[in-house]
Each structure stands twice: as structure tokens, then as C-alpha cells.
Amino acid sequence: MKFDAAELIEHYRRMLLIRAFEERVDALFAAGELKGTSHLSVGQEAAAVGAVAALRPDDPVTSNHRGHGHFIAKGGDPKRIMAELFGKEPGYSQGWGGTQHMACFEIGFMGSNGITGGGVAIATGAALAARLRRTGQVVLAFFGDGAMNQGAVHEALNMGAIWSLPIVYLCENNLYAMSTPIRQTCRLDDLADRAAAYGMPGVVVDGNDYFAVREATRAAAERARAGEGPTLIEAKTYRFLGHSRGDLRVYRSKEEEESWRTRDPLPRMRDRLIADGVLTEGHDARLREEVAALVEESVEAARRAPVLPASAITERAARIRSTAPSVILNAAQRSEESPIGGDPSPLAQDDSKADSTASRAIYLSEAVREALTEEMERDASVILVGEDIGVYGGAFGVTRSMLDRFGADRVIQTPISENGFVGVATGAALNGLRPVVEIMFMDFIALAIDQICNHAAKFRAVYGEQAKVPLVIRAAAGGGRAYGPTHSQSLEAWFAHTPGLKVVYPGTAADAKGLLKSAIRDDGPVVFIEPKALYNQRMPVPKGEYTIPLGAANVLQPGDDVTIITYGRMLPAAAAAGARLAQEGIAAELVDLRTLVPMDAETVAASVQKTGRALVVHEAHRTGGFGAEIVCQVLEHAFHYLDAPVRRLAAPDVPIPFSPSLEAVAFPTAETIAAAARELVGK
Ligand SMILES: Cc1ncc(C[n+]2csc(CCOP(=O)(O)OP(=O)(O)O)c2C)c(N)n1
């Protein structure tokens, strides 16, 4: 293979730059000038630069915690990387992310990542978006040997393979995951052999040889671009320094380290370039001086650079919570550049289009399906992702017939890999699609917590607001159907507690439809919780297209004596309680929160200020439940108006029992709600 001399020199320069950058960072830590930690890639320069050298400039790359080298290889500016390590505003993440959370979407670097293995599913989602949008891109996912033992990595490799996605999985096997040798955690000599289990080619390559890595990646990328699917490349390499700051390297011998030093990728590249007449000794010396000066300049500039003002914290918190469309756009997220994105047809963002005079009674599950169908008709970037959502139509029939209507490219049935497919959806959302994930039973969302809370939720804020994550995660929640302890939970509190997520929980079919349409159009990510016991209840739903804004509570029934605040499946029970109380002369005001994050605290406060009494009801467990947050908001905004202590009704702190008769008494009911309200008003 003939290489362009100028290109080879540039790649060699990048390898030198990575080495100089990392050694300078090491010294800055030793001097106490840099804080926190970092994972340096001295010794692994050929794997980073060789792999990226085989890509198109617009091919996305994902990285891991040891990401400086990958970033520089992809064209990252060392000044902005250094500024990030100093925690300064000109840094790629404005000092928010630090070493393990740096990205530059404009050059296709989708981020270093602090969760071992976390980026691989996201990379797979980027590849899904590339395929559906027909961009011709191939994604390169860097990860380590340690990450190879993460479930999410297995899940992602499998999905990459079954869908023949355009992606190259590049495992830098540097023999250790922190201190743990790979031979202790894997029975195979070559991790590439695992590729056979996914049905993709596995290739072992000398990771310290730029040319070998480049050639292996070129072949894999060519195959992927031709639609033949992914390849797993294992680049055998070695990190010369410790795992991170403060690592005394007691787990490996001096002899081993010295033997790897003889295979240092830099002299190997230099010698080859000199032998081929591409480089001279003098040119080499000049390149070294040049990169040393650039690194020094980066340090000086970072020292002088400002830190974001303290006000940035509250401002960013407000922005990630806001339901207003954001101005964040990376290239892939500009709809006009997306062949399948197109321009969604305009539609008012309020419920004024609803024709409530012409409502009809439909099941809540149908209302959800209508929302999905209308949004998929309107915007070709909306896709569905989940288990058994194809011919079966999902466990509750919500997506029934949608496969026929929209085809397998847009109704994507997955393996049972919740963490993996949420990560895939996140990667797709970052690259121009608007995925709607279905979690069959909300209980299973526990398996996807990492991808939801550490990745989807954090992406926007942590990477300096370079990208939004327009992702909806629908989850069928709650009890009432005798499904037992692992199929009946209402886990909204887990997500309300994680900054960056919006949490929506409708209790009527009309709201489910209007809110889901808004959630799909939101910059996200949104956890959209559907009370499964209400799926097969018929309720009035307006005809015509309409949306209901996120973050707006609904006063379902006015009253002056007591405020009942609830959401989801407890809504019909609370309404029944309200009707009973009315017959007894107690006027209960019923506030349906509809959206938990952002919460409409104003409507709650205004109601309690009027009634002087508050009863909070939810079907989730009591301790640490979202009710505690509602109560606190009441105390913060209406304490002086209270005529009685605030009450809370919830499921007791015990797993939900299967026995239908036990289950019936494990949740608040119309009777217990009415009784609590009576007590509050003293009747
Ligand atoms: C989920 C998770 N578990 C543990 C860690 C702590 N940790 C950070 S890097 C690392 C080792 C990763 O090894 P490998 O994937 O081989 O990459 P390498 O460090 O060798 O480059 C560990 C245990 C983490 N960041 N995330």
C-alpha cells in the first residue's frame, strides 16, 4: 500500500504530540497543578493514530477514560484539551467534564467516557443512525480489554453484528484493567476470538505498529462501509505509565515493562519513515521541538484562561430542565442534513388544536399508539426501539401494526439487552434521530440505569452543551395487574433524582397522547411512564392532533377544602375519592402533576395556598418516593398557609405482593384516599 508522505508525517507528528502532551500532563499532576485524576496513553499512540488514519474525516469516534490520545488523533486541539484538564472555560466541555468527559461533535469525536465500556453501545447507536440516514459514515469505537467484560459491551457488539452496522470495534488490549491482568478475567489468549460469538470477524493486530493498525482498520472500515457489518480488532499494546495518577504499578514487573519499552511505537514509526525516505533526523528533531512548544503553549494558555462563572451552575441546571427548544445543534442533529430527518411538519405546541367537542373513548394503549404513529408520520427521524415491538406489538400491544406501517428500519426489535439498546438509542439520538425506546416493564429499567443516568442524562450538560439527546424512554409501570414484585414497580423517583432527565407520568389517555407527542419533540431525554393498569381502560381522547406541554399540572377538579396531589394510576382512584368526598360536602381540589420533572410547583402551591391542606398520593413506595419531593415543595411554597400537617399516601416499603387480594391493599385506594382527606379536614 502506497501512503502519502505528508500524511504520514502528520500522523507521526500526532503520535509525538500525544506523547509530549501526556508526559506534560503527568508532570503537571506530579507538581500538584492539575487536580483529580487522568489516564494517560503513553505507549498506545500507534493504536489511536493508526486507527483514526484509516477513517474518513466525518467518521464518528467514541472513546473511553483513556481518551486524550484518541482525541488528538481525531484532530482535537491540544489547547482546548489542556484547558479542559485545567477545568477552564475554553476547554471542550468548559471545565464541566474533565479528562473523562470531553467531546467535539464538530470533528466527530463523540467523547471520552468515565464509565468503563459505556461508550460502546453509544457508538453502536451512532452507527445505526449512520445506516438509517445513509450518511456513508463508519463509526470507530475505542475501548479497553477491561471493557470487554462489561455486559453492555457484549450487548452492543451483538446488536452491531445482527444489524450489520457500519462500525469498527477497536479493543486496545494493554494487558491490564487497572491492576487486573486480562489473563485473570478471560480464558482466551486473544480477545478477538470473542468476535466469533457475535458472528463477526475478529482480527489481532500489533497495536504498537501504526501501519498494522491502520491496515486492519482500513479493511474493517471498508467492509463496514460496504454494508457487511462490524469487525472486532484487538490491538495488543501496553501503557507505559500507571493506570492513573498514584499507581505504583506493583502488579507488573520491571522486566515486563522494559520488554514493552523495546516495542515503543514512536521509534518504530520514526525508523520506518526514515528508512522509507519520508523523514530525516533533522525533520524529526524539528517536529519534536514543534510539539513540545505547542504543549507548552497549551499549558500557558490554560493557566491564563478563565473558569466559568459560578452562575453557570444554576443557569445550566435551568437549561437542562427547560422544555423550550434548545439552540444546541451538532451537524448530525441539524435536520436539513439528515436524509430521513427532513423538516417535520409544523404543528402548534399547545392543546388548542384538540377538538374536545369531538372526543371519542379509546384505550390508553391506543392513545399512546396514536401519538407514536402521528409523530412517526410527521417526522421521519422518529424510530421505535424495544423488545418484541414488531409483529407482537409489544407486551401490551401498544405498537401493534406499527411494523407493517413503518417497516423494520423504524420499528427496531431488539435482543433482551436493556442497557445496550438504551445506549444504542442514545447514540442514535446524538446523531440525528429521535428514538422512542420501550421498556417492557419498568422494573427492567434497572438494567439500563447506567445508560440512562450516566450517559443519556448527562451528555448535554457534561460535554459543554454541544449536543442534545432527543430520546424518549417509555416504560410500562405500576401495579394493579397481579404481575408480582418484579413487574409492578413505579420507579419514577430514581429518575427524578438524576439531573438531565425529564420525567412524565400521565394518568389519562388524553394526557398520555398529548404529553407523549411533546416528549418526542422535546430535546430530551424524557422518561415517559405509562400506568400499565390503565392501558385497557377506555377514556375520552380528543379527535385531531394536539400536544400537551411538559411541565404543566392539570387541576382536574376544583375545591376549597383540601388539595389532593397525584399522578399516574392513582389519578382515577383520587378522582373517585373526590367524588365521594363531594357527596359528603368536602370539596377536594384534584391536582394531576402529569410531569414530575420539571414539576409545576406553582400550580401545587397555588392550590394549597387556597385550601390550606395537602394530601400527596402515589403508588410508588413511601420512603424516598417522589411524594417526599412534592411535600417539600408544598412546605417551601405554602407552609404559612397550612391548616393541617401534610399527608402522604404511598405503597408500603415492601416488595409488591403477587396475590391479587394482597396487591389490592398494598396501594392507596379511593377508600384510603378519601379517609385521609377526611382526617385532614377534621371530618
Ligand atoms: C463501570 C466502571 N467500573 C470501574 C471503573 C473504574 N475503572 C476505570 S478504568 C478501569 C480499567 C479499565 O480497563 P480497560 O478497559 O482495559 O482500559 P485501560 O484502563 O486498560 O485503558 C477501571 C476499573 C469505571 N470507571 N467504570
The ligand as a Tripos MOL2 file, in Angstrom:
@<TRIPOS>MOLECULE
LIG
   26    27     1     0     0
SMALL
NO_CHARGES

@<TRIPOS>ATOM
      1 C1        -18.2150    0.8410   35.2610 C.3       1 LIG1
      2 C2        -16.8590    1.1780   35.7690 C.ar      1 LIG1
      3 N1        -16.2150    0.3120   36.5750 N.ar      1 LIG1
      4 C3        -14.9880    0.5990   37.0450 C.ar      1 LIG1
      5 C4        -14.3840    1.7890   36.7210 C.ar      1 LIG1
      6 C5        -13.0050    2.1520   37.2970 C.3       1 LIG1
      7 N2        -12.0240    1.9860   36.2110 N.ar      1 LIG1
      8 C6        -11.6860    2.9790   35.4000 C.ar      1 LIG1
      9 S1        -10.7240    2.4980   34.1570 S.2       1 LIG1
     10 C7        -10.6830    0.9200   34.7250 C.ar      1 LIG1
     11 C8         -9.9280   -0.1320   33.9780 C.3       1 LIG1
     12 C9        -10.4070   -0.2360   32.5810 C.3       1 LIG1
     13 O1         -9.6140   -1.1330   31.8920 O.3       1 LIG1
     14 P1         -9.5930   -1.1910   30.3230 P.3       1 LIG1
     15 O2        -10.9680   -1.1470   29.7960 O.co2     1 LIG1
     16 O3         -8.7560   -2.3400   29.9390 O.co2     1 LIG1
     17 O4         -8.9040    0.1620   29.8730 O.3       1 LIG1
     18 P2         -7.4290    0.6580   30.2400 P.3       1 LIG1
     19 O5         -7.5410    1.3780   31.5470 O.co2     1 LIG1
     20 O6         -6.5530   -0.5120   30.3180 O.co2     1 LIG1
     21 O7         -7.0810    1.5860   29.1460 O.co2     1 LIG1
     22 C10       -11.4290    0.7940   35.8740 C.ar      1 LIG1
     23 C11       -11.5880   -0.4390   36.6530 C.3       1 LIG1
     24 C12       -15.1090    2.6750   35.8960 C.ar      1 LIG1
     25 N3        -14.6370    3.8700   35.5650 N.pl3     1 LIG1
     26 N4        -16.3100    2.3350   35.4080 N.ar      1 LIG1
@<TRIPOS>BOND
     1     1     2 1
     2     2     3 ar
     3     2    26 ar
     4     3     4 ar
     5     4     5 ar
     6     5     6 1
     7     5    24 ar
     8     6     7 1
     9     7     8 ar
    10     7    22 ar
    11     8     9 ar
    12     9    10 ar
    13    10    11 1
    14    10    22 ar
    15    11    12 1
    16    12    13 1
    17    13    14 1
    18    14    15 2
    19    14    16 1
    20    14    17 1
    21    17    18 1
    22    18    19 2
    23    18    20 1
    24    18    21 1
    25    22    23 1
    26    24    25 1
    27    24    26 ar
@<TRIPOS>SUBSTRUCTURE
     1 LIG1         1 GROUP 0 **** ****
